[in-house]
């Protein structure tokens, strides 16, 4: 991320050191990942902080095999989003 110049957008504080942006930091502070219940809770927490949002943009460019990506998107639609109040 640093070599591509996009590390800064991952930081909650622009003054934090690049070395502090670890996989664990990204999982805890940037990415919305986890079980169905964990993802629904993270989205509900975000909604509580910022208010309603109309669109959820799911990004991924490395899904292989296709079935894994399709399964994740199906769970997001059918299991997670109904739990987002």
N, CA, C and O atoms as a Maestro MAE file, in Angstrom:
{
 s_m_m2io_version
 :::
 2.0.0
}

f_m_ct {
 s_m_title
 :::
 protein
 m_atom[340] {
  # First column is atom index #
  i_m_mmod_type
  r_m_x_coord
  r_m_y_coord
  r_m_z_coord
  i_m_residue_number
  s_m_chain_name
  s_m_pdb_residue_name
  s_m_pdb_atom_name
  i_m_atomic_number
  :::
  1 25 0.816 -1.198 0.000 1 A "UNK " " N  " 7
  2 3 0.000 0.000 0.000 1 A "UNK " " CA " 6
  3 2 0.856 1.256 0.000 1 A "UNK " " C  " 6
  4 15 0.543 2.232 -0.681 1 A "UNK " " O  " 8
  5 25 1.946 1.223 0.776 2 A "UNK " " N  " 7
  6 3 2.810 2.406 0.851 2 A "UNK " " CA " 6
  7 2 3.457 2.699 -0.492 2 A "UNK " " C  " 6
  8 15 3.545 3.856 -0.902 2 A "UNK " " O  " 8
  9 25 3.911 1.655 -1.180 3 A "UNK " " N  " 7
  10 3 4.588 1.884 -2.460 3 A "UNK " " CA " 6
  11 2 3.633 2.411 -3.525 3 A "UNK " " C  " 6
  12 15 4.064 3.054 -4.482 3 A "UNK " " O  " 8
  13 25 2.341 2.142 -3.366 4 A "UNK " " N  " 7
  14 3 1.342 2.634 -4.317 4 A "UNK " " CA " 6
  15 2 0.775 3.991 -3.910 4 A "UNK " " C  " 6
  16 15 -0.048 4.559 -4.628 4 A "UNK " " O  " 8
  17 25 1.209 4.512 -2.766 5 A "UNK " " N  " 7
  18 3 0.772 5.827 -2.320 5 A "UNK " " CA " 6
  19 2 -0.637 5.895 -1.769 5 A "UNK " " C  " 6
  20 15 -1.226 6.975 -1.722 5 A "UNK " " O  " 8
  21 25 -1.192 4.767 -1.351 6 A "UNK " " N  " 7
  22 3 -2.565 4.769 -0.842 6 A "UNK " " CA " 6
  23 2 -2.646 4.469 0.654 6 A "UNK " " C  " 6
  24 15 -3.740 4.339 1.202 6 A "UNK " " O  " 8
  25 25 -1.522 4.362 1.299 7 A "UNK " " N  " 7
  26 3 -1.517 4.036 2.723 7 A "UNK " " CA " 6
  27 2 -2.216 5.116 3.548 7 A "UNK " " C  " 6
  28 15 -2.883 4.807 4.535 7 A "UNK " " O  " 8
  29 25 -2.069 6.362 3.154 8 A "UNK " " N  " 7
  30 3 -2.662 7.468 3.900 8 A "UNK " " CA " 6
  31 2 -4.164 7.382 4.045 8 A "UNK " " C  " 6
  32 15 -4.704 7.800 5.069 8 A "UNK " " O  " 8
  33 25 -4.859 6.851 3.048 9 A "UNK " " N  " 7
  34 3 -6.321 6.776 3.136 9 A "UNK " " CA " 6
  35 2 -6.778 5.698 4.107 9 A "UNK " " C  " 6
  36 15 -7.952 5.649 4.474 9 A "UNK " " O  " 8
  37 25 -5.857 4.834 4.524 10 A "UNK " " N  " 7
  38 3 -6.189 3.767 5.460 10 A "UNK " " CA " 6
  39 2 -6.033 4.199 6.917 10 A "UNK " " C  " 6
  40 15 -6.432 3.465 7.822 10 A "UNK " " O  " 8
  41 25 -5.467 5.364 7.154 11 A "UNK " " N  " 7
  42 3 -5.156 5.806 8.512 11 A "UNK " " CA " 6
  43 2 -6.306 6.618 9.108 11 A "UNK " " C  " 6
  44 15 -6.870 7.491 8.449 11 A "UNK " " O  " 8
  45 25 -6.645 6.316 10.364 12 A "UNK " " N  " 7
  46 3 -7.624 7.134 11.083 12 A "UNK " " CA " 6
  47 2 -7.022 8.464 11.495 12 A "UNK " " C  " 6
  48 15 -7.742 9.443 11.691 12 A "UNK " " O  " 8
  49 25 -5.705 8.501 11.625 13 A "UNK " " N  " 7
  50 3 -4.982 9.711 12.006 13 A "UNK " " CA " 6
  51 2 -3.830 9.884 11.024 13 A "UNK " " C  " 6
  52 15 -2.952 9.023 10.961 13 A "UNK " " O  " 8
  53 25 -3.806 10.964 10.260 14 A "UNK " " N  " 7
  54 3 -2.747 11.137 9.258 14 A "UNK " " CA " 6
  55 2 -1.345 11.212 9.855 14 A "UNK " " C  " 6
  56 15 -0.359 11.036 9.139 14 A "UNK " " O  " 8
  57 25 -1.247 11.471 11.159 15 A "UNK " " N  " 7
  58 3 0.061 11.557 11.804 15 A "UNK " " CA " 6
  59 2 0.595 10.209 12.271 15 A "UNK " " C  " 6
  60 15 1.741 10.126 12.714 15 A "UNK " " O  " 8
  61 25 -0.206 9.154 12.181 16 A "UNK " " N  " 7
  62 3 0.286 7.856 12.629 16 A "UNK " " CA " 6
  63 2 1.350 7.338 11.667 16 A "UNK " " C  " 6
  64 15 1.321 7.627 10.470 16 A "UNK " " O  " 8
  65 25 2.282 6.572 12.207 17 A "UNK " " N  " 7
  66 3 3.379 6.030 11.410 17 A "UNK " " CA " 6
  67 2 2.866 4.970 10.446 17 A "UNK " " C  " 6
  68 15 1.934 4.231 10.764 17 A "UNK " " O  " 8
  69 25 3.473 4.899 9.271 18 A "UNK " " N  " 7
  70 3 3.095 3.873 8.295 18 A "UNK " " CA " 6
  71 2 3.212 2.477 8.897 18 A "UNK " " C  " 6
  72 15 2.410 1.597 8.586 18 A "UNK " " O  " 8
  73 25 4.201 2.273 9.750 19 A "UNK " " N  " 7
  74 3 4.427 0.955 10.348 19 A "UNK " " CA " 6
  75 2 3.282 0.521 11.260 19 A "UNK " " C  " 6
  76 15 3.159 -0.662 11.576 19 A "UNK " " O  " 8
  77 25 2.450 1.460 11.681 20 A "UNK " " N  " 7
  78 3 1.302 1.132 12.529 20 A "UNK " " CA " 6
  79 2 0.123 0.585 11.728 20 A "UNK " " C  " 6
  80 15 -0.815 0.040 12.310 20 A "UNK " " O  " 8
  81 25 0.157 0.720 10.422 21 A "UNK " " N  " 7
  82 3 -0.930 0.227 9.570 21 A "UNK " " CA " 6
  83 2 -0.634 -1.235 9.241 21 A "UNK " " C  " 6
  84 15 -0.062 -1.556 8.200 21 A "UNK " " O  " 8
  85 25 -1.038 -2.098 10.152 22 A "UNK " " N  " 7
  86 3 -0.834 -3.539 10.027 22 A "UNK " " CA " 6
  87 2 -2.130 -4.198 9.573 22 A "UNK " " C  " 6
  88 15 -3.172 -3.547 9.501 22 A "UNK " " O  " 8
  89 25 -2.062 -5.468 9.273 23 A "UNK " " N  " 7
  90 3 -3.276 -6.204 8.907 23 A "UNK " " CA " 6
  91 2 -4.283 -6.139 10.054 23 A "UNK " " C  " 6
  92 15 -5.473 -5.924 9.823 23 A "UNK " " O  " 8
  93 25 -3.813 -6.322 11.284 24 A "UNK " " N  " 7
  94 3 -4.724 -6.248 12.432 24 A "UNK " " CA " 6
  95 2 -5.366 -4.868 12.548 24 A "UNK " " C  " 6
  96 15 -6.557 -4.762 12.839 24 A "UNK " " O  " 8
  97 25 -4.586 -3.814 12.322 25 A "UNK " " N  " 7
  98 3 -5.131 -2.454 12.353 25 A "UNK " " CA " 6
  99 2 -6.227 -2.298 11.296 25 A "UNK " " C  " 6
  100 15 -7.293 -1.750 11.577 25 A "UNK " " O  " 8
  101 25 -5.959 -2.782 10.079 26 A "UNK " " N  " 7
  102 3 -6.940 -2.665 9.000 26 A "UNK " " CA " 6
  103 2 -8.219 -3.421 9.331 26 A "UNK " " C  " 6
  104 15 -9.317 -2.921 9.090 26 A "UNK " " O  " 8
  105 25 -8.082 -4.622 9.883 27 A "UNK " " N  " 7
  106 3 -9.256 -5.418 10.244 27 A "UNK " " CA " 6
  107 2 -10.067 -4.723 11.332 27 A "UNK " " C  " 6
  108 15 -11.297 -4.724 11.287 27 A "UNK " " O  " 8
  109 25 -9.384 -4.131 12.308 28 A "UNK " " N  " 7
  110 3 -10.075 -3.488 13.428 28 A "UNK " " CA " 6
  111 2 -10.638 -2.112 13.093 28 A "UNK " " C  " 6
  112 15 -11.622 -1.690 13.699 28 A "UNK " " O  " 8
  113 25 -10.035 -1.405 12.141 29 A "UNK " " N  " 7
  114 3 -10.377 0.000 11.937 29 A "UNK " " CA " 6
  115 2 -10.864 0.385 10.548 29 A "UNK " " C  " 6
  116 15 -11.471 1.444 10.384 29 A "UNK " " O  " 8
  117 25 -10.615 -0.442 9.555 30 A "UNK " " N  " 7
  118 3 -10.932 -0.040 8.183 30 A "UNK " " CA " 6
  119 2 -11.859 -1.043 7.505 30 A "UNK " " C  " 6
  120 15 -12.929 -0.668 7.024 30 A "UNK " " O  " 8
  121 25 -11.467 -2.293 7.464 31 A "UNK " " N  " 7
  122 3 -12.235 -3.311 6.756 31 A "UNK " " CA " 6
  123 2 -13.448 -3.739 7.576 31 A "UNK " " C  " 6
  124 15 -13.423 -3.699 8.806 31 A "UNK " " O  " 8
  125 25 -14.491 -4.141 6.895 32 A "UNK " " N  " 7
  126 3 -15.660 -4.727 7.546 32 A "UNK " " CA " 6
  127 2 -15.647 -6.203 7.176 32 A "UNK " " C  " 6
  128 15 -16.140 -6.603 6.122 32 A "UNK " " O  " 8
  129 25 -15.070 -6.999 8.068 33 A "UNK " " N  " 7
  130 3 -14.922 -8.430 7.828 33 A "UNK " " CA " 6
  131 2 -15.343 -9.186 9.080 33 A "UNK " " C  " 6
  132 15 -15.331 -8.634 10.181 33 A "UNK " " O  " 8
  133 25 -15.716 -10.448 8.908 34 A "UNK " " N  " 7
  134 3 -16.070 -11.281 10.043 34 A "UNK " " CA " 6
  135 2 -17.236 -12.187 9.707 34 A "UNK " " C  " 6
  136 15 -17.596 -12.372 8.545 34 A "UNK " " O  " 8
  137 25 -17.815 -12.745 10.757 35 A "UNK " " N  " 7
  138 3 -18.993 -13.595 10.592 35 A "UNK " " CA " 6
  139 2 -20.182 -12.722 10.200 35 A "UNK " " C  " 6
  140 15 -20.094 -11.494 10.210 35 A "UNK " " O  " 8
  141 25 -21.274 -13.360 9.861 36 A "UNK " " N  " 7
  142 3 -22.496 -12.627 9.517 36 A "UNK " " CA " 6
  143 2 -22.869 -11.669 10.647 36 A "UNK " " C  " 6
  144 15 -23.159 -10.499 10.399 36 A "UNK " " O  " 8
  145 25 -22.862 -12.160 11.879 37 A "UNK " " N  " 7
  146 3 -23.241 -11.314 13.011 37 A "UNK " " CA " 6
  147 2 -22.230 -10.195 13.250 37 A "UNK " " C  " 6
  148 15 -22.619 -9.071 13.564 37 A "UNK " " O  " 8
  149 25 -20.938 -10.490 13.106 38 A "UNK " " N  " 7
  150 3 -19.910 -9.459 13.301 38 A "UNK " " CA " 6
  151 2 -20.024 -8.349 12.263 38 A "UNK " " C  " 6
  152 15 -19.924 -7.168 12.595 38 A "UNK " " O  " 8
  153 25 -20.233 -8.729 11.010 39 A "UNK " " N  " 7
  154 3 -20.349 -7.727 9.946 39 A "UNK " " CA " 6
  155 2 -21.609 -6.891 10.142 39 A "UNK " " C  " 6
  156 15 -21.575 -5.671 9.983 39 A "UNK " " O  " 8
  157 25 -22.715 -7.538 10.485 40 A "UNK " " N  " 7
  158 3 -23.953 -6.790 10.738 40 A "UNK " " CA " 6
  159 2 -23.752 -5.811 11.894 40 A "UNK " " C  " 6
  160 15 -24.216 -4.673 11.825 40 A "UNK " " O  " 8
  161 25 -23.068 -6.240 12.950 41 A "UNK " " N  " 7
  162 3 -22.823 -5.353 14.093 41 A "UNK " " CA " 6
  163 2 -21.942 -4.180 13.695 41 A "UNK " " C  " 6
  164 15 -22.215 -3.044 14.083 41 A "UNK " " O  " 8
  165 25 -20.885 -4.438 12.922 42 A "UNK " " N  " 7
  166 3 -20.001 -3.356 12.474 42 A "UNK " " CA " 6
  167 2 -20.761 -2.347 11.619 42 A "UNK " " C  " 6
  168 15 -20.564 -1.141 11.759 42 A "UNK " " O  " 8
  169 25 -21.626 -2.832 10.738 43 A "UNK " " N  " 7
  170 3 -22.403 -1.917 9.896 43 A "UNK " " CA " 6
  171 2 -23.416 -1.131 10.725 43 A "UNK " " C  " 6
  172 15 -23.634 0.055 10.478 43 A "UNK " " O  " 8
  173 25 -24.030 -1.784 11.701 44 A "UNK " " N  " 7
  174 3 -24.959 -1.065 12.578 44 A "UNK " " CA " 6
  175 2 -24.227 -0.034 13.432 44 A "UNK " " C  " 6
  176 15 -24.753 1.051 13.678 44 A "UNK " " O  " 8
  177 25 -23.016 -0.365 13.885 45 A "UNK " " N  " 7
  178 3 -22.216 0.607 14.638 45 A "UNK " " CA " 6
  179 2 -21.875 1.811 13.759 45 A "UNK " " C  " 6
  180 15 -21.968 2.957 14.200 45 A "UNK " " O  " 8
  181 25 -21.480 1.544 12.519 46 A "UNK " " N  " 7
  182 3 -21.164 2.628 11.589 46 A "UNK " " CA " 6
  183 2 -22.391 3.500 11.342 46 A "UNK " " C  " 6
  184 15 -22.307 4.728 11.330 46 A "UNK " " O  " 8
  185 25 -23.513 2.851 11.148 47 A "UNK " " N  " 7
  186 3 -24.766 3.580 10.931 47 A "UNK " " CA " 6
  187 2 -25.103 4.451 12.139 47 A "UNK " " C  " 6
  188 15 -25.608 5.563 11.982 47 A "UNK " " O  " 8
  189 25 -24.827 3.950 13.339 48 A "UNK " " N  " 7
  190 3 -25.052 4.736 14.542 48 A "UNK " " CA " 6
  191 2 -24.155 5.962 14.617 48 A "UNK " " C  " 6
  192 15 -24.546 6.992 15.166 48 A "UNK " " O  " 8
  193 25 -22.948 5.848 14.063 49 A "UNK " " N  " 7
  194 3 -21.996 6.965 14.076 49 A "UNK " " CA " 6
  195 2 -22.312 8.020 13.024 49 A "UNK " " C  " 6
  196 15 -22.244 9.219 13.298 49 A "UNK " " O  " 8
  197 25 -22.662 7.567 11.808 50 A "UNK " " N  " 7
  198 3 -22.794 8.516 10.696 50 A "UNK " " CA " 6
  199 2 -24.225 8.728 10.228 50 A "UNK " " C  " 6
  200 15 -24.488 9.634 9.437 50 A "UNK " " O  " 8
  201 25 -25.152 7.906 10.704 51 A "UNK " " N  " 7
  202 3 -26.533 7.990 10.250 51 A "UNK " " CA " 6
  203 2 -26.782 7.043 9.088 51 A "UNK " " C  " 6
  204 15 -25.896 6.295 8.673 51 A "UNK " " O  " 8
  205 25 -27.992 7.087 8.576 52 A "UNK " " N  " 7
  206 3 -28.366 6.197 7.471 52 A "UNK " " CA " 6
  207 2 -27.487 6.436 6.252 52 A "UNK " " C  " 6
  208 15 -27.059 7.558 5.980 52 A "UNK " " O  " 8
  209 25 -27.233 5.370 5.536 53 A "UNK " " N  " 7
  210 3 -26.534 5.480 4.259 53 A "UNK " " CA " 6
  211 2 -27.296 4.651 3.245 53 A "UNK " " C  " 6
  212 15 -27.864 3.615 3.592 53 A "UNK " " O  " 8
  213 25 -27.313 5.088 2.013 54 A "UNK " " N  " 7
  214 3 -28.148 4.452 1.007 54 A "UNK " " CA " 6
  215 2 -27.481 3.338 0.237 54 A "UNK " " C  " 6
  216 15 -28.162 2.469 -0.307 54 A "UNK " " O  " 8
  217 25 -26.164 3.344 0.180 55 A "UNK " " N  " 7
  218 3 -25.460 2.365 -0.639 55 A "UNK " " CA " 6
  219 2 -24.274 1.808 0.120 55 A "UNK " " C  " 6
  220 15 -23.539 2.549 0.772 55 A "UNK " " O  " 8
  221 25 -24.092 0.512 0.036 56 A "UNK " " N  " 7
  222 3 -22.915 -0.136 0.596 56 A "UNK " " CA " 6
  223 2 -22.080 -0.618 -0.577 56 A "UNK " " C  " 6
  224 15 -22.541 -1.435 -1.374 56 A "UNK " " O  " 8
  225 25 -20.875 -0.126 -0.689 57 A "UNK " " N  " 7
  226 3 -19.986 -0.495 -1.782 57 A "UNK " " CA " 6
  227 2 -19.048 -1.591 -1.307 57 A "UNK " " C  " 6
  228 15 -18.239 -1.370 -0.406 57 A "UNK " " O  " 8
  229 25 -19.148 -2.754 -1.897 58 A "UNK " " N  " 7
  230 3 -18.272 -3.875 -1.561 58 A "UNK " " CA " 6
  231 2 -17.199 -3.981 -2.634 58 A "UNK " " C  " 6
  232 15 -17.497 -4.121 -3.821 58 A "UNK " " O  " 8
  233 25 -15.952 -3.913 -2.199 59 A "UNK " " N  " 7
  234 3 -14.843 -3.941 -3.158 59 A "UNK " " CA " 6
  235 2 -14.006 -5.195 -2.971 59 A "UNK " " C  " 6
  236 15 -13.814 -5.673 -1.853 59 A "UNK " " O  " 8
  237 25 -13.524 -5.704 -4.057 60 A "UNK " " N  " 7
  238 3 -12.608 -6.834 -4.047 60 A "UNK " " CA " 6
  239 2 -12.168 -7.125 -5.460 60 A "UNK " " C  " 6
  240 15 -12.976 -7.127 -6.389 60 A "UNK " " O  " 8
  241 25 -10.901 -7.368 -5.614 61 A "UNK " " N  " 7
  242 3 -10.369 -7.593 -6.957 61 A "UNK " " CA " 6
  243 2 -9.615 -8.909 -7.068 61 A "UNK " " C  " 6
  244 15 -9.073 -9.226 -8.127 61 A "UNK " " O  " 8
  245 25 -9.576 -9.665 -6.004 62 A "UNK " " N  " 7
  246 3 -8.740 -10.854 -5.997 62 A "UNK " " CA " 6
  247 2 -9.525 -12.132 -5.730 62 A "UNK " " C  " 6
  248 15 -8.967 -13.129 -5.270 62 A "UNK " " O  " 8
  249 25 -10.816 -12.095 -6.020 63 A "UNK " " N  " 7
  250 3 -11.635 -13.251 -5.690 63 A "UNK " " CA " 6
  251 2 -11.387 -14.403 -6.646 63 A "UNK " " C  " 6
  252 15 -11.739 -14.347 -7.824 63 A "UNK " " O  " 8
  253 25 -10.796 -15.412 -6.130 64 A "UNK " " N  " 7
  254 3 -10.567 -16.637 -6.879 64 A "UNK " " CA " 6
  255 2 -10.589 -17.767 -5.867 64 A "UNK " " C  " 6
  256 15 -9.752 -17.773 -4.965 64 A "UNK " " O  " 8
  257 25 -11.467 -18.687 -5.966 65 A "UNK " " N  " 7
  258 3 -12.379 -18.927 -7.074 65 A "UNK " " CA " 6
  259 2 -13.634 -18.044 -7.012 65 A "UNK " " C  " 6
  260 15 -13.972 -17.474 -5.975 65 A "UNK " " O  " 8
  261 25 -14.283 -17.959 -8.121 66 A "UNK " " N  " 7
  262 3 -15.500 -17.164 -8.258 66 A "UNK " " CA " 6
  263 2 -16.536 -17.557 -7.213 66 A "UNK " " C  " 6
  264 15 -17.238 -16.695 -6.683 66 A "UNK " " O  " 8
  265 25 -16.637 -18.837 -6.916 67 A "UNK " " N  " 7
  266 3 -17.649 -19.321 -5.979 67 A "UNK " " CA " 6
  267 2 -17.482 -18.686 -4.599 67 A "UNK " " C  " 6
  268 15 -18.475 -18.432 -3.916 67 A "UNK " " O  " 8
  269 25 -16.246 -18.427 -4.181 68 A "UNK " " N  " 7
  270 3 -16.006 -17.792 -2.880 68 A "UNK " " CA " 6
  271 2 -16.562 -16.374 -2.878 68 A "UNK " " C  " 6
  272 15 -17.225 -15.965 -1.925 68 A "UNK " " O  " 8
  273 25 -16.296 -15.630 -3.936 69 A "UNK " " N  " 7
  274 3 -16.808 -14.264 -4.052 69 A "UNK " " CA " 6
  275 2 -18.332 -14.270 -4.079 69 A "UNK " " C  " 6
  276 15 -18.975 -13.506 -3.360 69 A "UNK " " O  " 8
  277 25 -18.900 -15.126 -4.903 70 A "UNK " " N  " 7
  278 3 -20.356 -15.194 -5.029 70 A "UNK " " CA " 6
  279 2 -20.997 -15.574 -3.699 70 A "UNK " " C  " 6
  280 15 -22.027 -15.013 -3.325 70 A "UNK " " O  " 8
  281 25 -20.400 -16.514 -2.989 71 A "UNK " " N  " 7
  282 3 -20.928 -16.907 -1.684 71 A "UNK " " CA " 6
  283 2 -20.903 -15.761 -0.689 71 A "UNK " " C  " 6
  284 15 -21.856 -15.570 0.067 71 A "UNK " " O  " 8
  285 25 -19.817 -14.995 -0.683 72 A "UNK " " N  " 7
  286 3 -19.712 -13.847 0.221 72 A "UNK " " CA " 6
  287 2 -20.746 -12.784 -0.109 72 A "UNK " " C  " 6
  288 15 -21.379 -12.229 0.789 72 A "UNK " " O  " 8
  289 25 -20.918 -12.500 -1.386 73 A "UNK " " N  " 7
  290 3 -21.902 -11.492 -1.785 73 A "UNK " " CA " 6
  291 2 -23.322 -11.957 -1.471 73 A "UNK " " C  " 6
  292 15 -24.171 -11.150 -1.094 73 A "UNK " " O  " 8
  293 25 -23.580 -13.242 -1.624 74 A "UNK " " N  " 7
  294 3 -24.902 -13.786 -1.284 74 A "UNK " " CA " 6
  295 2 -25.169 -13.674 0.211 74 A "UNK " " C  " 6
  296 15 -26.270 -13.307 0.620 74 A "UNK " " O  " 8
  297 25 -24.154 -13.991 1.040 75 A "UNK " " N  " 7
  298 3 -24.320 -13.848 2.490 75 A "UNK " " CA " 6
  299 2 -24.551 -12.393 2.874 75 A "UNK " " C  " 6
  300 15 -25.375 -12.098 3.738 75 A "UNK " " O  " 8
  301 25 -23.820 -11.484 2.229 76 A "UNK " " N  " 7
  302 3 -23.999 -10.064 2.513 76 A "UNK " " CA " 6
  303 2 -25.437 -9.644 2.224 76 A "UNK " " C  " 6
  304 15 -26.068 -8.962 3.032 76 A "UNK " " O  " 8
  305 25 -25.941 -10.052 1.078 77 A "UNK " " N  " 7
  306 3 -27.298 -9.669 0.677 77 A "UNK " " CA " 6
  307 2 -28.371 -10.356 1.524 77 A "UNK " " C  " 6
  308 15 -29.294 -9.703 2.011 77 A "UNK " " O  " 8
  309 25 -28.248 -11.662 1.696 78 A "UNK " " N  " 7
  310 3 -29.333 -12.446 2.276 78 A "UNK " " CA " 6
  311 2 -29.281 -12.601 3.790 78 A "UNK " " C  " 6
  312 15 -30.317 -12.809 4.422 78 A "UNK " " O  " 8
  313 25 -28.082 -12.503 4.387 79 A "UNK " " N  " 7
  314 3 -27.965 -12.742 5.824 79 A "UNK " " CA " 6
  315 2 -27.534 -11.508 6.613 79 A "UNK " " C  " 6
  316 15 -28.013 -11.285 7.725 79 A "UNK " " O  " 8
  317 25 -26.638 -10.713 6.048 80 A "UNK " " N  " 7
  318 3 -26.140 -9.544 6.781 80 A "UNK " " CA " 6
  319 2 -27.111 -8.377 6.684 80 A "UNK " " C  " 6
  320 15 -27.552 -7.850 7.706 80 A "UNK " " O  " 8
  321 25 -27.444 -7.972 5.474 81 A "UNK " " N  " 7
  322 3 -28.233 -6.748 5.297 81 A "UNK " " CA " 6
  323 2 -29.596 -6.792 5.991 81 A "UNK " " C  " 6
  324 15 -30.044 -5.755 6.479 81 A "UNK " " O  " 8
  325 25 -30.276 -7.939 6.061 82 A "UNK " " N  " 7
  326 3 -31.531 -7.948 6.828 82 A "UNK " " CA " 6
  327 2 -31.332 -7.631 8.315 82 A "UNK " " C  " 6
  328 15 -32.280 -7.228 8.990 82 A "UNK " " O  " 8
  329 25 -30.110 -7.809 8.832 83 A "UNK " " N  " 7
  330 3 -29.823 -7.519 10.240 83 A "UNK " " CA " 6
  331 2 -29.371 -6.082 10.466 83 A "UNK " " C  " 6
  332 15 -29.195 -5.655 11.607 83 A "UNK " " O  " 8
  333 25 -29.184 -5.340 9.384 84 A "UNK " " N  " 7
  334 3 -28.772 -3.943 9.516 84 A "UNK " " CA " 6
  335 2 -30.046 -3.115 9.652 84 A "UNK " " C  " 6
  336 15 -30.788 -2.916 8.689 84 A "UNK " " O  " 8
  337 25 -30.278 -2.640 10.870 85 A "UNK " " N  " 7
  338 3 -31.548 -1.960 11.189 85 A "UNK " " CA " 6
  339 2 -31.644 -0.605 10.518 85 A "UNK " " C  " 6
  340 15 -32.643 0.095 10.681 85 A "UNK " " O  " 8
  :::
 }
 m_bond[339] {
  # First column is bond index #
  i_m_from
  i_m_to
  i_m_order
  :::
  1 1 2 1
  2 2 3 1
  3 3 4 2
  4 3 5 1
  5 5 6 1
  6 6 7 1
  7 7 8 2
  8 7 9 1
  9 9 10 1
  10 10 11 1
  11 11 12 2
  12 11 13 1
  13 13 14 1
  14 14 15 1
  15 15 16 2
  16 15 17 1
  17 17 18 1
  18 18 19 1
  19 19 20 2
  20 19 21 1
  21 21 22 1
  22 22 23 1
  23 23 24 2
  24 23 25 1
  25 25 26 1
  26 26 27 1
  27 27 28 2
  28 27 29 1
  29 29 30 1
  30 30 31 1
  31 31 32 2
  32 31 33 1
  33 33 34 1
  34 34 35 1
  35 35 36 2
  36 35 37 1
  37 37 38 1
  38 38 39 1
  39 39 40 2
  40 39 41 1
  41 41 42 1
  42 42 43 1
  43 43 44 2
  44 43 45 1
  45 45 46 1
  46 46 47 1
  47 47 48 2
  48 47 49 1
  49 49 50 1
  50 50 51 1
  51 51 52 2
  52 51 53 1
  53 53 54 1
  54 54 55 1
  55 55 56 2
  56 55 57 1
  57 57 58 1
  58 58 59 1
  59 59 60 2
  60 59 61 1
  61 61 62 1
  62 62 63 1
  63 63 64 2
  64 63 65 1
  65 65 66 1
  66 66 67 1
  67 67 68 2
  68 67 69 1
  69 69 70 1
  70 70 71 1
  71 71 72 2
  72 71 73 1
  73 73 74 1
  74 74 75 1
  75 75 76 2
  76 75 77 1
  77 77 78 1
  78 78 79 1
  79 79 80 2
  80 79 81 1
  81 81 82 1
  82 82 83 1
  83 83 84 2
  84 83 85 1
  85 85 86 1
  86 86 87 1
  87 87 88 2
  88 87 89 1
  89 89 90 1
  90 90 91 1
  91 91 92 2
  92 91 93 1
  93 93 94 1
  94 94 95 1
  95 95 96 2
  96 95 97 1
  97 97 98 1
  98 98 99 1
  99 99 100 2
  100 99 101 1
  101 101 102 1
  102 102 103 1
  103 103 104 2
  104 103 105 1
  105 105 106 1
  106 106 107 1
  107 107 108 2
  108 107 109 1
  109 109 110 1
  110 110 111 1
  111 111 112 2
  112 111 113 1
  113 113 114 1
  114 114 115 1
  115 115 116 2
  116 115 117 1
  117 117 118 1
  118 118 119 1
  119 119 120 2
  120 119 121 1
  121 121 122 1
  122 122 123 1
  123 123 124 2
  124 123 125 1
  125 125 126 1
  126 126 127 1
  127 127 128 2
  128 127 129 1
  129 129 130 1
  130 130 131 1
  131 131 132 2
  132 131 133 1
  133 133 134 1
  134 134 135 1
  135 135 136 2
  136 135 137 1
  137 137 138 1
  138 138 139 1
  139 139 140 2
  140 139 141 1
  141 141 142 1
  142 142 143 1
  143 143 144 2
  144 143 145 1
  145 145 146 1
  146 146 147 1
  147 147 148 2
  148 147 149 1
  149 149 150 1
  150 150 151 1
  151 151 152 2
  152 151 153 1
  153 153 154 1
  154 154 155 1
  155 155 156 2
  156 155 157 1
  157 157 158 1
  158 158 159 1
  159 159 160 2
  160 159 161 1
  161 161 162 1
  162 162 163 1
  163 163 164 2
  164 163 165 1
  165 165 166 1
  166 166 167 1
  167 167 168 2
  168 167 169 1
  169 169 170 1
  170 170 171 1
  171 171 172 2
  172 171 173 1
  173 173 174 1
  174 174 175 1
  175 175 176 2
  176 175 177 1
  177 177 178 1
  178 178 179 1
  179 179 180 2
  180 179 181 1
  181 181 182 1
  182 182 183 1
  183 183 184 2
  184 183 185 1
  185 185 186 1
  186 186 187 1
  187 187 188 2
  188 187 189 1
  189 189 190 1
  190 190 191 1
  191 191 192 2
  192 191 193 1
  193 193 194 1
  194 194 195 1
  195 195 196 2
  196 195 197 1
  197 197 198 1
  198 198 199 1
  199 199 200 2
  200 199 201 1
  201 201 202 1
  202 202 203 1
  203 203 204 2
  204 203 205 1
  205 205 206 1
  206 206 207 1
  207 207 208 2
  208 207 209 1
  209 209 210 1
  210 210 211 1
  211 211 212 2
  212 211 213 1
  213 213 214 1
  214 214 215 1
  215 215 216 2
  216 215 217 1
  217 217 218 1
  218 218 219 1
  219 219 220 2
  220 219 221 1
  221 221 222 1
  222 222 223 1
  223 223 224 2
  224 223 225 1
  225 225 226 1
  226 226 227 1
  227 227 228 2
  228 227 229 1
  229 229 230 1
  230 230 231 1
  231 231 232 2
  232 231 233 1
  233 233 234 1
  234 234 235 1
  235 235 236 2
  236 235 237 1
  237 237 238 1
  238 238 239 1
  239 239 240 2
  240 239 241 1
  241 241 242 1
  242 242 243 1
  243 243 244 2
  244 243 245 1
  245 245 246 1
  246 246 247 1
  247 247 248 2
  248 247 249 1
  249 249 250 1
  250 250 251 1
  251 251 252 2
  252 251 253 1
  253 253 254 1
  254 254 255 1
  255 255 256 2
  256 255 257 1
  257 257 258 1
  258 258 259 1
  259 259 260 2
  260 259 261 1
  261 261 262 1
  262 262 263 1
  263 263 264 2
  264 263 265 1
  265 265 266 1
  266 266 267 1
  267 267 268 2
  268 267 269 1
  269 269 270 1
  270 270 271 1
  271 271 272 2
  272 271 273 1
  273 273 274 1
  274 274 275 1
  275 275 276 2
  276 275 277 1
  277 277 278 1
  278 278 279 1
  279 279 280 2
  280 279 281 1
  281 281 282 1
  282 282 283 1
  283 283 284 2
  284 283 285 1
  285 285 286 1
  286 286 287 1
  287 287 288 2
  288 287 289 1
  289 289 290 1
  290 290 291 1
  291 291 292 2
  292 291 293 1
  293 293 294 1
  294 294 295 1
  295 295 296 2
  296 295 297 1
  297 297 298 1
  298 298 299 1
  299 299 300 2
  300 299 301 1
  301 301 302 1
  302 302 303 1
  303 303 304 2
  304 303 305 1
  305 305 306 1
  306 306 307 1
  307 307 308 2
  308 307 309 1
  309 309 310 1
  310 310 311 1
  311 311 312 2
  312 311 313 1
  313 313 314 1
  314 314 315 1
  315 315 316 2
  316 315 317 1
  317 317 318 1
  318 318 319 1
  319 319 320 2
  320 319 321 1
  321 321 322 1
  322 322 323 1
  323 323 324 2
  324 323 325 1
  325 325 326 1
  326 326 327 1
  327 327 328 2
  328 327 329 1
  329 329 330 1
  330 330 331 1
  331 331 332 2
  332 331 333 1
  333 333 334 1
  334 334 335 1
  335 335 336 2
  336 335 337 1
  337 337 338 1
  338 338 339 1
  339 339 340 2
  :::
 }
}
